[in-house]
Amino acid sequence: MPHARAGHVRWKTAVIFAILSAIGAYFGSFAGTLIPENQLLFLFSISMMSMAVRMSMPKKKQEEASAAGEQVNVWRAAVAIYMLFFNAEALNM
């Protein structure tokens, strides 16, 4: 509470984050009942690995970021293809 009283909390952002998180949790729990456990665990592990890679990369300056935009799209396509391939393999288990 002292942190909030000191004015360090962005309340508008916090409320938006809370609402969107609740909506995501609802739909995520619904999707969790439709997706087999092995596939769900696999997708979660891919998500965590991709976030770990992204967090380990240094931030780029604005000029570099706009120049690297095409490289990011290629990276996303490669990850999507990788996920689809191994997701199909998980179905055969």
ZAZA-391352 format. One record per residue: residue number from 1; residue in one letter; x, y, z of N, C-alpha, C in turn. Coordinates in nm, 2 decimals, decimal comma, padded with zeros to 4 digits. Layout:
MARSE; NUM; a; X; Y; Z; X; Y; Z; X; Y; Z
...
END
This chain:
MARSE; 1; m; 00,08; -00,12; 00,00; 00,00; 00,00; 00,00; 00,08; 00,13; 00,00
MARSE; 2; p; 00,20; 00,13; 00,07; 00,28; 00,25; 00,06; 00,32; 00,29; -00,08
MARSE; 3; h; 00,34; 00,19; -00,16; 00,38; 00,21; -00,30; 00,27; 00,29; -00,37
MARSE; 4; a; 00,14; 00,24; -00,35; 00,03; 00,30; -00,42; 00,00; 00,44; -00,36
MARSE; 5; r; 00,02; 00,46; -00,23; -00,01; 00,59; -00,17; 00,10; 00,69; -00,21
MARSE; 6; a; 00,22; 00,64; -00,25; 00,32; 00,74; -00,30; 00,30; 00,78; -00,44
MARSE; 7; g; 00,19; 00,72; -00,50; 00,16; 00,76; -00,64; 00,23; 00,69; -00,75
MARSE; 8; h; 00,29; 00,57; -00,72; 00,36; 00,50; -00,81; 00,28; 00,40; -00,89
MARSE; 9; v; 00,15; 00,39; -00,87; 00,06; 00,30; -00,94; -00,02; 00,37; -01,05
MARSE; 10; r; -00,01; 00,32; -01,17; -00,09; 00,37; -01,27; -00,23; 00,30; -01,27
MARSE; 11; w; -00,33; 00,36; -01,21; -00,45; 00,29; -01,18; -00,53; 00,26; -01,31
MARSE; 12; k; -00,53; 00,34; -01,41; -00,60; 00,32; -01,53; -00,54; 00,19; -01,60
MARSE; 13; t; -00,41; 00,19; -01,60; -00,34; 00,07; -01,66; -00,37; -00,06; -01,58
MARSE; 14; a; -00,37; -00,04; -01,45; -00,39; -00,16; -01,36; -00,53; -00,21; -01,38
MARSE; 15; v; -00,63; -00,13; -01,39; -00,77; -00,17; -01,41; -00,79; -00,24; -01,55
MARSE; 16; i; -00,73; -00,18; -01,65; -00,74; -00,24; -01,79; -00,67; -00,38; -01,79
MARSE; 17; f; -00,55; -00,39; -01,72; -00,48; -00,51; -01,71; -00,56; -00,62; -01,64
MARSE; 18; a; -00,63; -00,58; -01,53; -00,71; -00,67; -01,45; -00,83; -00,72; -01,53
MARSE; 19; i; -00,90; -00,63; -01,60; -01,01; -00,67; -01,68; -00,97; -00,77; -01,79
MARSE; 20; l; -00,87; -00,73; -01,86; -00,83; -00,82; -01,97; -00,77; -00,95; -01,92
MARSE; 21; s; -00,71; -00,95; -01,81; -00,66; -01,08; -01,75; -00,77; -01,17; -01,71
MARSE; 22; a; -00,88; -01,11; -01,65; -01,00; -01,19; -01,61; -01,06; -01,25; -01,74
MARSE; 23; i; -01,08; -01,17; -01,84; -01,13; -01,22; -01,97; -01,04; -01,33; -02,03
MARSE; 24; g; -00,91; -01,31; -02,03; -00,82; -01,41; -02,08; -00,82; -01,54; -01,99
MARSE; 25; a; -00,84; -01,53; -01,86; -00,84; -01,64; -01,78; -00,97; -01,73; -01,81
MARSE; 26; y; -01,08; -01,66; -01,83; -01,20; -01,73; -01,86; -01,19; -01,81; -01,99
MARSE; 27; f; -01,15; -01,74; -02,09; -01,14; -01,81; -02,22; -01,02; -01,91; -02,22
MARSE; 28; g; -00,92; -01,88; -02,15; -00,81; -01,98; -02,13; -00,85; -02,11; -02,06
MARSE; 29; s; -00,94; -02,09; -01,96; -00,98; -02,21; -01,89; -01,08; -02,29; -01,98
MARSE; 30; f; -01,16; -02,22; -02,06; -01,25; -02,29; -02,16; -01,17; -02,36; -02,26
MARSE; 31; a; -01,06; -02,30; -02,31; -00,98; -02,36; -02,42; -00,90; -02,48; -02,36
MARSE; 32; g; -00,87; -02,47; -02,23; -00,80; -02,58; -02,16; -00,88; -02,71; -02,15
MARSE; 33; t; -01,01; -02,69; -02,15; -01,10; -02,81; -02,15; -01,11; -02,88; -02,29
MARSE; 34; l; -01,08; -02,80; -02,39; -01,09; -02,85; -02,53; -00,96; -02,91; -02,58
MARSE; 35; i; -00,85; -02,87; -02,53; -00,72; -02,91; -02,58; -00,66; -03,02; -02,49
MARSE; 36; p; -00,62; -03,13; -02,55; -00,56; -03,24; -02,47; -00,44; -03,19; -02,39
MARSE; 37; e; -00,42; -03,25; -02,27; -00,32; -03,21; -02,17; -00,18; -03,20; -02,23
MARSE; 38; n; -00,14; -03,30; -02,31; -00,01; -03,30; -02,37; 00,02; -03,19; -02,46
MARSE; 39; q; -00,08; -03,16; -02,55; -00,07; -03,04; -02,64; -00,07; -02,91; -02,56
MARSE; 40; l; -00,15; -02,90; -02,46; -00,15; -02,78; -02,38; -00,02; -02,75; -02,31
MARSE; 41; l; 00,04; -02,86; -02,26; 00,17; -02,84; -02,20; 00,28; -02,81; -02,30
MARSE; 42; f; 00,27; -02,87; -02,42; 00,37; -02,84; -02,52; 00,36; -02,69; -02,57
MARSE; 43; l; 00,23; -02,65; -02,59; 00,22; -02,51; -02,63; 00,27; -02,41; -02,52
MARSE; 44; f; 00,24; -02,44; -02,40; 00,29; -02,36; -02,29; 00,44; -02,36; -02,28
MARSE; 45; s; 00,50; -02,47; -02,30; 00,65; -02,47; -02,30; 00,71; -02,39; -02,42
MARSE; 46; i; 00,65; -02,40; -02,53; 00,70; -02,32; -02,65; 00,68; -02,17; -02,62
MARSE; 47; s; 00,57; -02,14; -02,56; 00,54; -02,00; -02,52; 00,65; -01,95; -02,42
MARSE; 48; m; 00,68; -02,03; -02,32; 00,78; -01,99; -02,22; 00,92; -01,98; -02,28
MARSE; 49; m; 00,95; -02,07; -02,37; 01,08; -02,07; -02,44; 01,10; -01,94; -02,53
MARSE; 50; s; 00,99; -01,91; -02,60; 01,00; -01,80; -02,69; 01,01; -01,67; -02,61
MARSE; 51; m; 00,94; -01,66; -02,50; 00,95; -01,54; -02,41; 01,08; -01,53; -02,35
MARSE; 52; a; 01,14; -01,64; -02,31; 01,28; -01,64; -02,25; 01,38; -01,59; -02,36
MARSE; 53; v; 01,37; -01,63; -02,48; 01,46; -01,59; -02,58; 01,44; -01,44; -02,61
MARSE; 54; r; 01,31; -01,40; -02,62; 01,29; -01,26; -02,64; 01,34; -01,17; -02,53
MARSE; 55; m; 01,32; -01,21; -02,40; 01,36; -01,13; -02,29; 01,52; -01,13; -02,28
MARSE; 56; s; 01,58; -01,23; -02,33; 01,73; -01,23; -02,32; 01,79; -01,14; -02,43
MARSE; 57; m; 01,72; -01,10; -02,53; 01,77; -01,02; -02,64; 01,78; -00,87; -02,59
MARSE; 58; p; 01,88; -00,80; -02,63; 01,89; -00,66; -02,59; 01,79; -00,58; -02,66
MARSE; 59; k; 01,74; -00,47; -02,60; 01,65; -00,38; -02,66; 01,72; -00,30; -02,77
MARSE; 60; k; 01,64; -00,28; -02,88; 01,70; -00,21; -02,99; 01,65; -00,06; -02,99
MARSE; 61; k; 01,73; 00,02; -03,05; 01,69; 00,16; -03,07; 01,58; 00,17; -03,17
MARSE; 62; q; 01,51; 00,28; -03,18; 01,40; 00,30; -03,27; 01,44; 00,28; -03,42
MARSE; 63; e; 01,56; 00,34; -03,46; 01,60; 00,32; -03,60; 01,63; 00,17; -03,63
MARSE; 64; e; 01,70; 00,10; -03,54; 01,73; -00,04; -03,56; 01,60; -00,12; -03,56
MARSE; 65; a; 01,51; -00,08; -03,47; 01,38; -00,16; -03,46; 01,31; -00,16; -03,59
MARSE; 66; s; 01,30; -00,04; -03,66; 01,22; -00,03; -03,78; 01,29; -00,11; -03,89
MARSE; 67; a; 01,43; -00,11; -03,89; 01,50; -00,18; -03,99; 01,49; -00,33; -03,97
MARSE; 68; a; 01,47; -00,38; -03,84; 01,46; -00,52; -03,81; 01,32; -00,57; -03,82
MARSE; 69; g; 01,23; -00,49; -03,86; 01,09; -00,54; -03,86; 01,06; -00,66; -03,95
MARSE; 70; e; 01,13; -00,66; -04,06; 01,11; -00,78; -04,15; 01,17; -00,91; -04,09
MARSE; 71; q; 01,28; -00,89; -04,02; 01,35; -01,01; -03,95; 01,25; -01,06; -03,85
MARSE; 72; v; 01,18; -00,98; -03,77; 01,09; -01,02; -03,67; 00,98; -01,10; -03,73
MARSE; 73; n; 00,92; -01,06; -03,85; 00,82; -01,13; -03,91; 00,86; -01,27; -03,96
MARSE; 74; v; 00,99; -01,28; -04,01; 01,04; -01,41; -04,05; 01,06; -01,50; -03,93
MARSE; 75; w; 01,10; -01,45; -03,82; 01,12; -01,52; -03,69; 00,98; -01,57; -03,65
MARSE; 76; r; 00,88; -01,49; -03,65; 00,74; -01,53; -03,61; 00,69; -01,64; -03,70
MARSE; 77; a; 00,71; -01,63; -03,83; 00,67; -01,74; -03,92; 00,74; -01,87; -03,89
MARSE; 78; a; 00,87; -01,86; -03,86; 00,95; -01,98; -03,84; 00,90; -02,05; -03,71
MARSE; 79; v; 00,87; -01,97; -03,61; 00,81; -02,03; -03,48; 00,68; -02,09; -03,50
MARSE; 80; a; 00,59; -02,02; -03,58; 00,46; -02,08; -03,61; 00,47; -02,21; -03,69
MARSE; 81; i; 00,56; -02,22; -03,78; 00,57; -02,34; -03,86; 00,63; -02,45; -03,76
MARSE; 82; y; 00,72; -02,42; -03,68; 00,78; -02,51; -03,58; 00,67; -02,57; -03,49
MARSE; 83; m; 00,58; -02,48; -03,44; 00,48; -02,52; -03,35; 00,38; -02,61; -03,42
MARSE; 84; l; 00,34; -02,57; -03,55; 00,25; -02,65; -03,62; 00,30; -02,79; -03,64
MARSE; 85; f; 00,43; -02,80; -03,68; 00,49; -02,93; -03,71; 00,49; -03,02; -03,58
MARSE; 86; f; 00,54; -02,97; -03,47; 00,54; -03,05; -03,35; 00,41; -03,07; -03,29
MARSE; 87; n; 00,31; -02,98; -03,31; 00,18; -03,00; -03,27; 00,12; -03,12; -03,34
MARSE; 88; a; 00,14; -03,13; -03,47; 00,10; -03,25; -03,55; 00,16; -03,37; -03,50
MARSE; 89; e; 00,29; -03,37; -03,46; 00,36; -03,48; -03,41; 00,30; -03,53; -03,28
MARSE; 90; a; 00,26; -03,43; -03,20; 00,20; -03,46; -03,07; 00,06; -03,53; -03,08
MARSE; 91; l; -00,01; -03,50; -03,19; -00,14; -03,57; -03,22; -00,12; -03,72; -03,24
MARSE; 92; n; -00,01; -03,75; -03,30; 00,02; -03,89; -03,34; 00,06; -03,98; -03,22
MARSE; 93; m; 00,09; -03,91; -03,10; 00,13; -03,99; -02,99; 00,03; -04,08; -02,93
END
